[in-house]
Every structure is written in structure tokens, then in C-alpha cells.
Amino acid sequence: MDKRRKIKCLIIIGIISFVLGGCREKNTLNISGVDSLNVVEKENEILVDLTTVPLEGEFYEYIENNPIDAKYVLSDSGAEKRIKSAVEYRDAWMQEIDHSLINLKEYLLEDDYKKLCLASDGWKKYIENTLEVEQSLFYVGSHYAGVSNIAGDSLTYPQVMEVMALRTRNFAVELKSLEYAFTGTVEFVFE
């Protein structure tokens, strides 16, 4: 591998490590921490809690042992298989987002529920637009391949969908934390 390609790979790995926050354990995303919106350093990894509920105790157990992460493991298989798996993983978490919103409807005032739904719709538009931009940047044959050292590399394009899937999971966990705050439990629709 030539020096330029090695540098590209190192930059890509650095970006992905930063985006994922070093939160990998058993090839799945591991959410850990004590206080909400807290940054914790653990074994040279930086973990960020993105929920309003402390990720310890029962809520942590629900999220740590969720059926989606148990089924889908992001692995180093071929690019097409990685993309397909990431899409399925993302879609499963999208269902959980919708399910949490349905569950929260009976607990929130009508105005607050509408705001939460608007926020969710806005997030979905944001994530789709972000995906489109990242596909333009990182997919093979990208217009930016000659301009950027990391754009359009064959190593980057499966990672675009994997990162989107993990972003979707994070938003779903945020909503699950609200669900837990009202119900004391977390309900998954994934089978």
C-alpha cells in the first residue's frame, strides 16, 4: 500500500473513531456512563451519554441487552454485506423511534407531543440530508475524490451507512430514555 493510501486509511479510521466516540465493545455500540450528558473516559475511550436518564441500573440494562444489537453485529465482511446489514440495523432502530413516539403520546401534553413529533421529523430530514452529502463525499466515483484525500475511497463507502445506522440508534435511545422516564420500562417492537 503506497504512502498516500496509508494516510487516507489513517484519516478515515480517525474520523470514524471520532464519530463513533470509541464506543465499541463486542463489535456493537456500547453506551455507558453515569450522569446524563456526561463525558466519561474509560479505558482510553471517550463515552458520551446522550439521554436525559442516567445510563446506569435498569435503563442501562434495557439498552445494553436490546434485541437489535443482539442480532446485528457490524463486522468486517464485504462492502455490500456491510451496507445491507447497516441498512437493516438502521431500519430496525427507525421502527423503535416510531414506536417510542406512539408510547409517549399518552404521557405528554398535546403541545409537547406535537413538538416532539416535529423534532423527530426534523431529525429524520437532517439524517437523510446528511446521508446524501456523505454519500456524495465518500462513495466510490465521488466528484471530490481528486479534491480530498479521503473522499471516494472504496474503503469509505460502507462506513457511510454504518455511521448513519449508529446515529439512528443514538436518537432512538434518546427517545427510549423519555419512554423510560414515564413508564419505568423500555419496550422494543423488534423481534
C-alpha positions as CSV (number, residue, x, y, z in Angstrom):
1,M,0.0,0.0,0.0
2,D,1.5,3.3,-1.0
3,K,2.1,6.1,1.5
4,R,-0.8,8.3,0.3
5,R,-3.3,5.4,0.6
6,K,-2.0,4.6,4.1
7,I,-2.5,8.3,5.1
8,K,-6.1,8.1,3.7
9,C,-6.8,5.0,5.6
10,L,-5.5,6.5,8.9
11,I,-7.5,9.7,8.4
12,I,-10.7,7.6,7.7
13,I,-10.1,5.5,10.7
14,G,-9.5,8.6,12.8
15,I,-12.7,10.2,11.6
16,I,-14.8,7.1,12.2
17,S,-13.3,6.7,15.6
18,F,-14.1,10.2,16.5
19,V,-17.7,9.9,15.1
20,L,-18.3,6.7,16.9
21,G,-16.7,8.0,20.1
22,G,-14.7,4.9,20.6
23,C,-17.8,3.2,22.0
24,R,-17.2,-0.3,20.6
25,E,-17.4,-3.5,22.6
26,K,-18.1,-6.9,21.1
27,N,-18.4,-5.2,17.7
28,T,-21.5,-3.4,18.8
29,L,-22.0,0.1,20.1
30,N,-21.7,0.2,23.8
31,I,-23.4,3.1,25.7
32,S,-22.1,3.6,29.1
33,G,-21.8,6.3,31.7
34,V,-23.3,7.7,34.9
35,D,-24.7,11.1,34.5
36,S,-26.9,12.4,31.6
37,L,-25.0,14.5,29.1
38,N,-21.7,13.4,30.7
39,V,-18.4,12.7,29.0
40,V,-16.6,9.8,30.7
41,E,-13.1,8.5,29.9
42,K,-13.0,4.7,30.3
43,E,-10.0,2.6,29.2
44,N,-8.8,5.3,26.9
45,E,-12.2,5.6,25.3
46,I,-14.4,8.7,25.5
47,L,-18.1,7.9,26.1
48,V,-20.8,10.5,25.7
49,D,-24.3,9.9,27.3
50,L,-27.0,11.3,25.0
51,T,-30.0,10.7,27.2
52,T,-31.8,12.5,29.9
53,V,-31.8,9.4,32.1
54,P,-28.5,8.3,33.7
55,L,-27.3,5.2,31.9
56,E,-26.9,3.0,34.9
57,G,-29.1,0.5,36.5
58,E,-32.3,-0.8,34.9
59,F,-32.4,1.6,31.9
60,Y,-28.8,0.7,31.1
61,E,-29.6,-3.0,31.2
62,Y,-32.6,-2.5,28.8
63,I,-30.4,-0.7,26.3
64,E,-27.3,-2.9,26.8
65,N,-29.4,-6.1,26.2
66,N,-31.6,-4.8,23.4
67,P,-32.7,-7.3,20.7
68,I,-31.4,-5.2,17.8
69,D,-27.8,-5.1,18.9
70,A,-28.0,-8.8,19.8
71,K,-29.0,-9.6,16.2
72,Y,-26.9,-7.2,14.1
73,V,-23.2,-7.1,14.5
74,L,-21.3,-4.6,12.4
75,S,-18.4,-6.7,11.0
76,D,-15.6,-6.5,8.5
77,S,-17.3,-8.5,5.8
78,G,-17.6,-7.4,2.2
79,A,-18.8,-3.9,1.4
80,E,-22.2,-4.9,0.0
81,K,-22.9,-7.1,3.0
82,R,-21.8,-4.4,5.4
83,I,-24.1,-1.8,3.7
84,K,-27.1,-4.3,3.7
85,S,-26.6,-5.1,7.4
86,A,-26.3,-1.4,8.3
87,V,-29.5,-0.6,6.4
88,E,-31.3,-3.3,8.3
89,Y,-29.9,-2.1,11.6
90,R,-30.9,1.5,10.8
91,D,-34.4,0.4,9.8
92,A,-34.9,-1.6,13.0
93,W,-34.0,1.5,15.1
94,M,-36.2,3.7,12.9
95,Q,-39.1,1.4,13.9
96,E,-38.1,1.9,17.6
97,I,-38.2,5.7,17.1
98,D,-41.7,5.5,15.8
99,H,-42.8,3.1,18.5
100,S,-41.4,5.3,21.3
101,L,-43.3,8.3,19.8
102,I,-46.5,6.3,19.9
103,N,-45.9,5.2,23.5
104,L,-45.1,8.8,24.6
105,K,-48.3,10.2,23.2
106,E,-50.4,9.2,26.2
107,Y,-47.9,10.8,28.7
108,L,-47.2,14.1,27.1
109,L,-49.4,17.2,26.8
110,E,-50.7,17.6,23.2
111,D,-48.5,20.6,22.6
112,D,-45.4,18.9,23.9
113,Y,-46.2,15.7,21.9
114,K,-46.5,17.8,18.7
115,K,-43.2,19.4,19.4
116,L,-41.5,16.1,19.9
117,C,-43.0,14.8,16.6
118,L,-41.8,17.9,14.8
119,A,-38.4,17.4,16.3
120,S,-38.4,13.8,15.2
121,D,-39.5,14.7,11.7
122,G,-36.7,17.4,11.6
123,W,-34.2,14.9,12.8
124,K,-35.2,12.4,10.0
125,K,-34.8,15.1,7.4
126,Y,-31.5,16.1,8.9
127,I,-30.2,12.5,8.8
128,E,-31.4,11.9,5.2
129,N,-29.7,15.1,4.1
130,T,-26.5,14.2,6.0
131,L,-26.6,10.8,4.3
132,E,-26.9,12.3,0.9
133,V,-23.9,14.6,1.5
134,E,-21.8,11.9,2.9
135,Q,-22.6,9.6,0.0
136,S,-21.5,12.4,-2.4
137,L,-18.3,12.8,-0.4
138,F,-17.3,9.2,0.4
139,Y,-18.8,6.9,-2.2
140,V,-16.6,5.5,-5.0
141,G,-16.5,7.7,-8.0
142,S,-17.1,10.8,-5.9
143,H,-16.7,14.2,-7.5
144,Y,-14.5,15.0,-4.5
145,A,-12.1,12.1,-5.0
146,G,-9.4,14.3,-6.6
147,V,-10.0,17.2,-4.2
148,S,-9.9,15.5,-0.9
149,N,-7.6,12.8,0.5
150,I,-10.4,10.8,1.9
151,A,-13.3,11.2,-0.5
152,G,-14.5,8.5,-2.8
153,D,-12.2,5.7,-1.5
154,S,-13.5,2.2,-1.8
155,L,-12.9,1.8,2.0
156,T,-15.2,4.6,3.0
157,Y,-18.5,3.9,1.3
158,P,-19.8,1.1,3.6
159,Q,-18.9,3.3,6.6
160,V,-21.3,6.0,5.4
161,M,-24.3,3.7,6.1
162,E,-22.8,2.3,9.2
163,V,-22.4,5.7,10.7
164,M,-26.0,6.6,9.8
165,A,-27.2,3.5,11.4
166,L,-25.4,4.3,14.7
167,R,-26.7,7.9,14.6
168,T,-30.2,6.4,14.2
169,R,-29.6,4.2,17.2
170,N,-28.5,7.1,19.3
171,F,-31.7,9.1,18.5
172,A,-33.8,6.0,19.3
173,V,-32.0,5.6,22.7
174,E,-32.8,9.3,23.4
175,L,-36.5,8.6,22.9
176,K,-36.3,5.4,24.8
177,S,-34.9,7.4,27.8
178,L,-38.0,9.6,27.7
179,E,-40.2,6.5,27.5
180,Y,-38.4,5.0,30.5
181,A,-38.8,8.3,32.4
182,F,-42.6,8.0,32.1
183,T,-43.1,4.2,32.2
184,G,-40.2,2.8,34.2
185,T,-39.5,0.3,31.4
186,V,-38.4,0.2,27.8
187,E,-40.4,-1.6,25.2
188,F,-38.9,-2.9,22.0
189,V,-41.0,-3.9,18.9
190,F,-38.1,-5.6,17.2
191,E,-38.4,-9.4,17.2
